[in-house]
Amino acid sequence: MLSSLSSTISRLNLFYPKPSIPYSLSSCLKTLKPQPIIPRWSPLHSLSTHSTSRLSTSLKPQFETLVSKDDLVVLGIETSCDDTAAAVVRGNGEILSQVVSSQADLLAKYGGVAPKMAEEAHSQVIDQVVQEALDKANLTATNLSAVAVTIGPGLSLCLRVGVRKARKLAGSFNLPIIGIHHMEAHALVARLIERELQFPFMALLISGGHNLLILAHDLGHYIQLGTTIDDAIGEAYDKTAKWLGLDMSRSGGPALEELAREGDAESIKFSTPMKQHKDCNFSYAGLKTQVRLAIESKNINAEIPISSASSQDRRSRADIAASFQRVAVLHLEERCDRAIEWARKIEPSIKHLVVSGGVASNQYVRARLDHVVKKNSLQLVCPPPKLCTDNGVMVAWTGIEHFCMGRFDPPPPADEHEDYMYDLRPRWPLGEEHAEGRSEARSLRTARIHPSLTSIIQASLQQQ
């Protein structure tokens, strides 16, 4: 692992500025005078074959001038899963535009995300989505300061579409490019909404593919308190919704939450996952099995849509939905409770828990987690639903945060070949595991294609 990390650091050619003051949003937003922004690092550097000599010559006219954060205008591109998204955001936090093209028809047809179909859908709309984002912002690419794009984690086929578009645009207009970690973007978008949110803080990131509890020490410095050892909560919501014959066009989560309001959450006694494991990791595979068996025992036919179900059948489905949701979220509550305890031992000053990701749009989830944070004398920070699901705003804003620290790459060549091998990171950890949080579960996905974002940054700091 150490040799892999060392080679990766060498390959990335990282030059990371030593922090003289904490990287806080307020300090960056309240800069008294413009600060020079000099390119030093971003995760995308490994995608580029440019030498430092090209870096200095190609960017010298553009970045030797003083640039303040407020003057930045960044385009964010997101294609890590099934939404094609782009947005333009100013350095002062103003959202100039936000465009999202969903794949609702494909979700309904396949009952989930089909990677190859998703890739084709991204390819068909990416140009239109990016252009619409620029048009709505009343800008052209020449007005941009940089392009930020998600490079992982996510589906490789889908990530490639966004990275290809970002590099083509950046190369054509000589723009720096910033590679973004998808989960970091979900966490940092809260700092766009809540201006008082400063490091350190905790974050629970919950979506279709991820359950992640982190302690955010600083920008680019995260400790993983807990993660998914098999299925994420969003996947469990979607699968349960599919088995109950719900409308999957909006994804299963919203449909299940709506049906659950009609049911009795205590009617079916599902077991809470991992009660015997005193850590902060998550597991939803066993709960899914319990739900499937309950559905079979009540002879529910998913081929009959909920809209055509009898009143008794509908009530049975509603009871299962409500009972599932109660236990699924109870699992979140118990893990968050323990994670807060752990985090306070490391950083006693934490005041906020950020909850973001697609599942954070669920009002029942928000209400239950609000109870947890109040019990622990913390404040809950939830971005609005449109910024919880995958979006370009979170990518652009995270790009701005890193750009302010000089972390970006030079423009790609304008004539980059179509067959260029992009360094995509479908399995890319955000932080290093907390010692108490390591799981011995056999199903834990341990394969790592890349060292974590945090380990790369910390190792580069030590080489200074």
Secondary structure, DSSP 8 states (H G I E B T S, - for coil): -HHHHHHHHHHHT------SS---HHHHHT-SS-EE------GGGGG----HHHHHHHHHHHHSSEE-GGG-EEEEEE-SSS-EEEEEEETTS-EEEEEEE--HHHHHHHTS--HHHHHHHHHHHHHHHHHHHHHHTT--GGG-SEEEEEEESS-HHHHHHHHHHHHHHHHHTT--EEEEEHHHHHHHHHHHH-TT--SSEEEEEESSS-EEEEEEEETTEEEEEEEBSS--HHHHHHHHHHHTT---TT-HHHHHHHHHTTS-TTSS----TTTT--SS-B--HHHHHHHHHHHHHTT--TTS-GGG--HHHHHHHHHHHHHHHHHHHHHHHHHHHHHHHHHHHH-TT--EEEEESGGGG-HHHHHHHHHHHHHTT-EEE---HHHHSS-HHHHHHHHHHHHHTT--B----TT--TT------SS--SSEE-GGG----TT-----SS--HHHHHHHHHHT-
